[in-house]
Amino acid sequence: LRCRDHVSSLVSATSSSSSSSKEARCIVLIRRNNTAARQWCNIDDVAFALQERYGDIVRVVDFEEYSVVDQIRICRDKTSILVGIHGAGLANLIWCSSSCVGVVEILPSRPLFFRYLFWHLASSCGIPYVNIFVKGSWSSKTLAPKVDAIVNAVDTLM
């Protein structure tokens, strides 16, 4: 965690504006476009349902479109809840600040050998963690978690 804090302070030192930390915190849904497996095929439906419940604080983000510095800023300064299918994008949870209220990881139901990776990371960072299992395997091209399950998980963390 000391390394995380050091990198975060370096990013703060390079900020041209402090206004980003004053913006409303968001529910960030991680889109996985350029991947051979585990694309979130109903992410827009989930975003719509969460917007119906929580208003304009829901953002769909593809971290591949951002520099590392911008990924850190998004998670540190703007993220209240981070939601994503198991993958590299969830590693950004290490940048979430103490005002992040949780992470929701969507996991294929089989096999289960990676299921504790992001739980350990979230626990190490002091961030509450919820997982949701969906039909499919680690090599499935797409996964479609139940919209209600995601909304309920976010409700639990809020």
N, C-alpha and C positions, 0 to 999 in steps of 0.2 A: 504494500500500500504506500510505502514511502516513495517508491518509484512513480506510482500513479500521481501522487501529490506533487512531486517535482515536475513531471511533464505538464500537469495541469497548470502549475504556476508559470512555466515557460510559455504556454499558450496564452495565458492571461497577459503576460508581459508584451506579447506581440499583438494584442487586440488593439484595433484602431478605434473601437467604440465600446463603451460599457452598457449600451442600451439593451443588448441581447439578454443580459441577466435580469432586466426589468420586465421583459415580456412575459406573458402568461405561459405557464408550463403546459406541456402537451402530453397526450397519449400518443406515443410514436409506434406505428406499425411498420415493421421492417419488410420491405419488398425484396424478393430474390429473383431478379430477372435473368441474369447471365449465369445460370447454373444448370447443370445437367440433371439435377435431382432436387426434389423437395421444393418446388415452386408453389407459392401460396395462391391457388387458383381462385379463391373467393375473397380475396383481401378487400376488394371494393365493397362487397356486401357487408363485411365486418365493419369497415370504416363507416358505411352509411348507418348501420345499426348503432354504433357508438356515438356518431354525431347526433342521431335522434335522441339519445339518452343524455349526452354530455355537452352538446353544442359544438362550437367551432374550435375545440381544443384537440381535435384528432388530426394527426398528420401521417401520411404514408410516405416513408423515406426509403430510398434505395441508396444505401451507404456507398455503393460503388461509384456513384455520381459525385461524391464529395472527397475533398482532400482529407488526409488524416486529421489535420488541425480542425477542419470544419466538422468532422465526425465527433471529435472531442467536444467542441463547443455545443453541438446539438445535444449530446447526452448530458454534459455537465450543466448547461445553462437553460435548456428548454424541456428536458424530459421529466415527466412525472411518473409515467408508467411506460416501460419498454415491452413490446409484444412482438414475438417472431417465431418462425419455425427454426428448429435446431440448425445452426450454421454459424459461419464466421461473424455475421452481423451482430449476433448476440454477445460476442466478446466485447463489444463497445459498452456493455453494462459496467465495465470497470471505471469508466469515465463519469458515470452518474454521480451526482452530488447527494448529500444527505437529505435533500428535499425530494429525492426520487422515492416514491412509495412502493414500488415493486416492479418485478419482471415476470412476464408470462411466457413460458416456453412451450411451443407446440411440438410434440414428439411423435414420430411414427410408432405404431404399436408393436412392431417387430423389426429386428430383435431389439432387446432392451439394454445392450451393453454400453451405450453412451449416455444413458439417462441421467447420470449424476453430475456430468461435467459442468453445466451452467448452474446447477444447484449449488455446487461447491464454490464456484466463483461468486455467485450472488451472496452466499453466506459469508464468505471472506470479506466482502465489501459491506456487509450489514444491510443488505437489501432483501426485503421479503420476496419469496419466490413461489410461484404457482406453476404447475405443469398441466398440460392437457394432452391426452393421447388421442390420436386419430388413426383411422384405418390406413394401412399402407406400410411400406418398408423404407429403409434408408435409401434405396435406389429408386423409389417411385418418382416418376417425372413430376407429378403434382400431388399436393395434399389439400384437402378441403375440411378444415375443422368446422364443427358445428358453430354457427354464428352465436347461438344462445350460450354455448360453453365459454366462448371468449368474453361475451358481455358479462356473464356471471363471474368470471375470474377477475375482470376489471372492477366490477362492483365490490367484490371481496376486498380488493386492495385499496379502493377509494374509501 
